Amino acid sequence: MDIKKMSNIDLKYGIDRCNARLSGIMPMGYMNKDRCIKALEEYRKELLNRGIIY
């Protein structure tokens, strides 16, 4: 999914899922640690660009 088309809530949920995966609460699934960190940074950057700090 294009990150620009994601809603603010979807981006926040994405951040929460990445944090859960990195902390071991959720299984990594198809994501490895590097991919999860990259997604986390992209989600945060997009929210920051929208003027929402999370």
Backbone atoms as SQL, in Angstrom:
CREATE TABLE atoms (id INTEGER PRIMARY KEY, chain TEXT, resi INTEGER, resn TEXT, atom TEXT, x REAL, y REAL, z REAL);
INSERT INTO atoms VALUES
  (1, 'A', 1, 'MET', 'N', 0.840, -1.178, 0.000),
  (2, 'A', 1, 'MET', 'CA', 0.000, 0.000, 0.000),
  (3, 'A', 1, 'MET', 'C', 0.884, 1.240, 0.000),
  (4, 'A', 2, 'ASP', 'N', 0.470, 2.233, -0.755),
  (5, 'A', 2, 'ASP', 'CA', 1.199, 3.486, -0.806),
  (6, 'A', 2, 'ASP', 'C', 1.024, 4.225, 0.517),
  (7, 'A', 3, 'ILE', 'N', 2.122, 4.599, 1.119),
  (8, 'A', 3, 'ILE', 'CA', 2.084, 5.231, 2.431),
  (9, 'A', 3, 'ILE', 'C', 1.346, 6.571, 2.396),
  (10, 'A', 4, 'LYS', 'N', 1.357, 7.237, 1.269),
  (11, 'A', 4, 'LYS', 'CA', 0.665, 8.526, 1.135),
  (12, 'A', 4, 'LYS', 'C', -0.851, 8.361, 1.190),
  (13, 'A', 5, 'LYS', 'N', -1.355, 7.193, 0.824),
  (14, 'A', 5, 'LYS', 'CA', -2.792, 6.942, 0.807),
  (15, 'A', 5, 'LYS', 'C', -3.309, 6.386, 2.131),
  (16, 'A', 6, 'MET', 'N', -2.401, 6.064, 3.048),
  (17, 'A', 6, 'MET', 'CA', -2.811, 5.503, 4.331),
  (18, 'A', 6, 'MET', 'C', -3.412, 6.598, 5.213),
  (19, 'A', 7, 'SER', 'N', -4.410, 6.240, 5.994),
  (20, 'A', 7, 'SER', 'CA', -4.997, 7.202, 6.926),
  (21, 'A', 7, 'SER', 'C', -4.057, 7.392, 8.118),
  (22, 'A', 8, 'ASN', 'N', -4.296, 8.443, 8.866),
  (23, 'A', 8, 'ASN', 'CA', -3.484, 8.698, 10.055),
  (24, 'A', 8, 'ASN', 'C', -3.592, 7.545, 11.045),
  (25, 'A', 9, 'ILE', 'N', -4.781, 6.992, 11.183),
  (26, 'A', 9, 'ILE', 'CA', -4.983, 5.872, 12.111),
  (27, 'A', 9, 'ILE', 'C', -4.221, 4.643, 11.634),
  (28, 'A', 10, 'ASP', 'N', -4.239, 4.374, 10.327),
  (29, 'A', 10, 'ASP', 'CA', -3.483, 3.234, 9.795),
  (30, 'A', 10, 'ASP', 'C', -1.990, 3.405, 10.042),
  (31, 'A', 11, 'LEU', 'N', -1.487, 4.622, 9.890),
  (32, 'A', 11, 'LEU', 'CA', -0.067, 4.877, 10.155),
  (33, 'A', 11, 'LEU', 'C', 0.257, 4.658, 11.631),
  (34, 'A', 12, 'LYS', 'N', -0.616, 5.120, 12.513),
  (35, 'A', 12, 'LYS', 'CA', -0.396, 4.920, 13.948),
  (36, 'A', 12, 'LYS', 'C', -0.427, 3.436, 14.304),
  (37, 'A', 13, 'TYR', 'N', -1.382, 2.692, 13.727),
  (38, 'A', 13, 'TYR', 'CA', -1.433, 1.247, 13.959),
  (39, 'A', 13, 'TYR', 'C', -0.173, 0.570, 13.421),
  (40, 'A', 14, 'GLY', 'N', 0.329, 1.039, 12.290),
  (41, 'A', 14, 'GLY', 'CA', 1.567, 0.502, 11.734),
  (42, 'A', 14, 'GLY', 'C', 2.732, 0.697, 12.681),
  (43, 'A', 15, 'ILE', 'N', 2.803, 1.875, 13.277),
  (44, 'A', 15, 'ILE', 'CA', 3.857, 2.154, 14.259),
  (45, 'A', 15, 'ILE', 'C', 3.717, 1.220, 15.451),
  (46, 'A', 16, 'ASP', 'N', 2.492, 1.066, 15.931),
  (47, 'A', 16, 'ASP', 'CA', 2.260, 0.169, 17.076),
  (48, 'A', 16, 'ASP', 'C', 2.640, -1.272, 16.752),
  (49, 'A', 17, 'ARG', 'N', 2.286, -1.726, 15.553),
  (50, 'A', 17, 'ARG', 'CA', 2.638, -3.097, 15.156),
  (51, 'A', 17, 'ARG', 'C', 4.150, -3.273, 15.067),
  (52, 'A', 18, 'CYS', 'N', 4.838, -2.301, 14.493),
  (53, 'A', 18, 'CYS', 'CA', 6.298, -2.400, 14.398),
  (54, 'A', 18, 'CYS', 'C', 6.932, -2.431, 15.789),
  (55, 'A', 19, 'ASN', 'N', 6.450, -1.570, 16.680),
  (56, 'A', 19, 'ASN', 'CA', 6.984, -1.574, 18.047),
  (57, 'A', 19, 'ASN', 'C', 6.720, -2.907, 18.731),
  (58, 'A', 20, 'ALA', 'N', 5.547, -3.478, 18.513),
  (59, 'A', 20, 'ALA', 'CA', 5.222, -4.782, 19.116),
  (60, 'A', 20, 'ALA', 'C', 6.121, -5.877, 18.552),
  (61, 'A', 21, 'ARG', 'N', 6.378, -5.838, 17.263),
  (62, 'A', 21, 'ARG', 'CA', 7.267, -6.842, 16.651),
  (63, 'A', 21, 'ARG', 'C', 8.683, -6.705, 17.189),
  (64, 'A', 22, 'LEU', 'N', 9.174, -5.480, 17.275),
  (65, 'A', 22, 'LEU', 'CA', 10.542, -5.266, 17.737),
  (66, 'A', 22, 'LEU', 'C', 10.716, -5.622, 19.218),
  (67, 'A', 23, 'SER', 'N', 9.654, -5.489, 19.997),
  (68, 'A', 23, 'SER', 'CA', 9.755, -5.820, 21.417),
  (69, 'A', 23, 'SER', 'C', 9.479, -7.291, 21.709),
  (70, 'A', 24, 'GLY', 'N', 9.036, -8.030, 20.681),
  (71, 'A', 24, 'GLY', 'CA', 8.811, -9.460, 20.859),
  (72, 'A', 24, 'GLY', 'C', 7.391, -9.826, 21.236),
  (73, 'A', 25, 'ILE', 'N', 6.496, -8.848, 21.319),
  (74, 'A', 25, 'ILE', 'CA', 5.104, -9.126, 21.673),
  (75, 'A', 25, 'ILE', 'C', 4.389, -9.827, 20.518),
  (76, 'A', 26, 'MET', 'N', 4.667, -9.368, 19.302),
  (77, 'A', 26, 'MET', 'CA', 4.085, -9.973, 18.095),
  (78, 'A', 26, 'MET', 'C', 5.180, -10.706, 17.334),
  (79, 'A', 27, 'PRO', 'N', 4.833, -11.759, 16.618),
  (80, 'A', 27, 'PRO', 'CA', 5.837, -12.415, 15.774),
  (81, 'A', 27, 'PRO', 'C', 6.201, -11.517, 14.586),
  (82, 'A', 28, 'MET', 'N', 7.404, -11.640, 14.107),
  (83, 'A', 28, 'MET', 'CA', 7.870, -10.832, 12.985),
  (84, 'A', 28, 'MET', 'C', 7.121, -11.161, 11.698),
  (85, 'A', 29, 'GLY', 'N', 6.711, -12.388, 11.532),
  (86, 'A', 29, 'GLY', 'CA', 6.009, -12.754, 10.307),
  (87, 'A', 29, 'GLY', 'C', 6.925, -12.615, 9.098),
  (88, 'A', 30, 'TYR', 'N', 6.463, -11.916, 8.080),
  (89, 'A', 30, 'TYR', 'CA', 7.262, -11.762, 6.864),
  (90, 'A', 30, 'TYR', 'C', 8.289, -10.641, 6.979),
  (91, 'A', 31, 'MET', 'N', 8.256, -9.893, 8.061),
  (92, 'A', 31, 'MET', 'CA', 9.193, -8.778, 8.226),
  (93, 'A', 31, 'MET', 'C', 10.397, -9.232, 9.043),
  (94, 'A', 32, 'ASN', 'N', 11.565, -8.765, 8.630),
  (95, 'A', 32, 'ASN', 'CA', 12.732, -8.962, 9.475),
  (96, 'A', 32, 'ASN', 'C', 12.974, -7.670, 10.250),
  (97, 'A', 33, 'LYS', 'N', 13.969, -7.658, 11.104),
  (98, 'A', 33, 'LYS', 'CA', 14.208, -6.505, 11.976),
  (99, 'A', 33, 'LYS', 'C', 14.500, -5.241, 11.158),
  (100, 'A', 34, 'ASP', 'N', 15.338, -5.344, 10.142),
  (101, 'A', 34, 'ASP', 'CA', 15.698, -4.173, 9.342),
  (102, 'A', 34, 'ASP', 'C', 14.496, -3.603, 8.599),
  (103, 'A', 35, 'ARG', 'N', 13.677, -4.473, 8.049),
  (104, 'A', 35, 'ARG', 'CA', 12.490, -4.021, 7.316),
  (105, 'A', 35, 'ARG', 'C', 11.482, -3.368, 8.272),
  (106, 'A', 36, 'CYS', 'N', 11.365, -3.912, 9.457),
  (107, 'A', 36, 'CYS', 'CA', 10.456, -3.367, 10.451),
  (108, 'A', 36, 'CYS', 'C', 10.915, -1.973, 10.898),
  (109, 'A', 37, 'ILE', 'N', 12.200, -1.799, 11.122),
  (110, 'A', 37, 'ILE', 'CA', 12.736, -0.497, 11.517),
  (111, 'A', 37, 'ILE', 'C', 12.542, 0.522, 10.402),
  (112, 'A', 38, 'LYS', 'N', 12.758, 0.103, 9.156),
  (113, 'A', 38, 'LYS', 'CA', 12.566, 1.004, 8.018),
  (114, 'A', 38, 'LYS', 'C', 11.103, 1.434, 7.908),
  (115, 'A', 39, 'ALA', 'N', 10.173, 0.496, 8.066),
  (116, 'A', 39, 'ALA', 'CA', 8.744, 0.817, 8.012),
  (117, 'A', 39, 'ALA', 'C', 8.370, 1.774, 9.140),
  (118, 'A', 40, 'LEU', 'N', 8.896, 1.529, 10.319),
  (119, 'A', 40, 'LEU', 'CA', 8.630, 2.384, 11.472),
  (120, 'A', 40, 'LEU', 'C', 9.073, 3.818, 11.193),
  (121, 'A', 41, 'GLU', 'N', 10.257, 3.971, 10.637),
  (122, 'A', 41, 'GLU', 'CA', 10.763, 5.301, 10.302),
  (123, 'A', 41, 'GLU', 'C', 9.911, 5.978, 9.234),
  (124, 'A', 42, 'GLU', 'N', 9.467, 5.217, 8.231),
  (125, 'A', 42, 'GLU', 'CA', 8.638, 5.784, 7.167),
  (126, 'A', 42, 'GLU', 'C', 7.278, 6.221, 7.700),
  (127, 'A', 43, 'TYR', 'N', 6.668, 5.411, 8.562),
  (128, 'A', 43, 'TYR', 'CA', 5.376, 5.772, 9.152),
  (129, 'A', 43, 'TYR', 'C', 5.512, 7.052, 9.971),
  (130, 'A', 44, 'ARG', 'N', 6.539, 7.113, 10.799),
  (131, 'A', 44, 'ARG', 'CA', 6.750, 8.310, 11.629),
  (132, 'A', 44, 'ARG', 'C', 7.007, 9.545, 10.774),
  (133, 'A', 45, 'LYS', 'N', 7.805, 9.385, 9.730),
  (134, 'A', 45, 'LYS', 'CA', 8.116, 10.516, 8.850),
  (135, 'A', 45, 'LYS', 'C', 6.855, 11.030, 8.164),
  (136, 'A', 46, 'GLU', 'N', 6.000, 10.126, 7.708),
  (137, 'A', 46, 'GLU', 'CA', 4.771, 10.534, 7.033),
  (138, 'A', 46, 'GLU', 'C', 3.842, 11.270, 8.000),
  (139, 'A', 47, 'LEU', 'N', 3.707, 10.782, 9.222),
  (140, 'A', 47, 'LEU', 'CA', 2.877, 11.485, 10.196),
  (141, 'A', 47, 'LEU', 'C', 3.453, 12.857, 10.517),
  (142, 'A', 48, 'LEU', 'N', 4.763, 12.948, 10.606),
  (143, 'A', 48, 'LEU', 'CA', 5.409, 14.236, 10.862),
  (144, 'A', 48, 'LEU', 'C', 5.160, 15.196, 9.705),
  (145, 'A', 49, 'ASN', 'N', 5.216, 14.698, 8.467),
  (146, 'A', 49, 'ASN', 'CA', 4.931, 15.532, 7.310),
  (147, 'A', 49, 'ASN', 'C', 3.490, 16.028, 7.315),
  (148, 'A', 50, 'ARG', 'N', 2.604, 15.263, 7.903),
  (149, 'A', 50, 'ARG', 'CA', 1.193, 15.661, 7.985),
  (150, 'A', 50, 'ARG', 'C', 0.931, 16.575, 9.172),
  (151, 'A', 51, 'GLY', 'N', 1.959, 16.815, 9.958),
  (152, 'A', 51, 'GLY', 'CA', 1.813, 17.690, 11.124),
  (153, 'A', 51, 'GLY', 'C', 1.340, 16.988, 12.372),
  (154, 'A', 52, 'ILE', 'N', 1.435, 15.668, 12.369),
  (155, 'A', 52, 'ILE', 'CA', 1.014, 14.874, 13.529),
  (156, 'A', 52, 'ILE', 'C', 2.250, 14.240, 14.131),
  (157, 'A', 53, 'ILE', 'N', 2.464, 14.508, 15.398),
  (158, 'A', 53, 'ILE', 'CA', 3.622, 13.922, 16.063),
  (159, 'A', 53, 'ILE', 'C', 3.129, 12.727, 16.867),
  (160, 'A', 54, 'TYR', 'N', 3.745, 11.584, 16.636),
  (161, 'A', 54, 'TYR', 'CA', 3.362, 10.345, 17.319),
  (162, 'A', 54, 'TYR', 'C', 4.574, 9.662, 17.840);
